[in-house]
Amino acid sequence: MGQIIQFVSKSERERLRLIREARAIYDSIFPPADPSGEPSNGANARQGDGGNLA
């Protein structure tokens, strides 16, 4: 009890899927500079912006 379930529209799920796919393609073309697999500060900023690309 006490859990909140948030409705996410189909269009929002599709938008997030496309963003994930675009990031995967970008990372396959331009691999992260850190070979340890740890995200760099730039990657953290990208992930922490709530999906906004602007």
C-alpha positions, 0 to 999 in steps of 0.5 A: 500500500502507499505506492503511486502508479503513474500513467504513461501514455503510449506516445510517451513510451514510444518517445522514450524508446526512440530516445534509448534507441538513438542513444544506443546508436550514438554510443555504437558510433562514438563509444564512451571515452572511459573504457571501464564502462563507467559513464562519464560526467557528460553521460550522467548529465544526458541521463539525468535530464529526464529525457530532454534533448535540448 
